[in-house]
Amino acid sequence: MRVYLDNCSYNRPFDDQTQIRIALEAHAKLYIQRLITEKKLELVVSYVSRFENNANPYVSKRNPINLFFQNATIYLDSSHSVSVDTRAAEIMKHKIKTNDALHISCAIETGCDYFITTDDEILHYKTADIKICNPITFLPMIEYGIMKHRI
């Protein structure tokens, strides 16, 4: 199962954990991260992920995320920018912000099964090209996907 996490998902464990939704999403994201390091999920990282993360002014957040990017089994580089930009322009017609549309486009470009986000605006966007969910709603998909591969 191939996944792409947007930057708000990567940053969720650094957010205010006193809010229950944030705490639950952070724990779910950390579980997903563990499955990635155990090679039970394939992680895709893109040039858009790196660009957005490198713009993070907080080194204490930026560095661990960059380090985690090393777990990617697929890296989409900027040589794909024309097709990514074209698809992103179509996605932006649905009131999705530029960077978010670029992330979704990168996930589709690499054949991801799931795009994982904590951004409510993105969660409302629907497309037949990829399943979009938050870390919590992705958990049942993990169990189903792992069980399906065992059969």
Salt bridges, closest charged atoms under 4 A:
ASP15 OD2 - ARG12 NH1 2.81
GLU25 OE1 - ARG12 NH2 2.76
GLU25 OE2 - ARG21 NE 2.84
GLU38 OE2 - ARG34 NE 3.20
GLU38 OE1 - LYS40 NZ 3.40
GLU42 OE1 - ARG2 NH2 3.58
GLU52 OE1 - HIS103 NE2 2.47
GLU90 OE2 - LYS93 NZ 2.96
GLU109 OE2 - HIS80 ND1 3.35
GLU109 OE1 - ARG87 NH1 3.05
ASP120 OD1 - ARG21 NH2 2.71
